[in-house]
């Protein structure tokens, strides 16, 4: 929700002198909005790494950036439906291999975590 208003200043003279008005906009957002700590994460793994091996971890924070969360402060993470990738993500943001990556596997995977 956006609130827009004007403010003017005045001094202590009698009668007071007033400034020009300035426009102020305040965007009010829900406190509990979460966002990822990074805009993008990059992880590297070696071929033939075992199924279930940790690839990396994503982290969420409050939108203010003031607090990081563990697994009990939000419901979890998901990989969007339709992402055909050999990885999983758990409720703590840990990304693991779902299958063995071989030399014939793509060299780079790009996917979103929500």
Order of alpha helices (4+ residues) and beta strands (2+ residues): beta-beta-beta-beta-beta-beta-beta
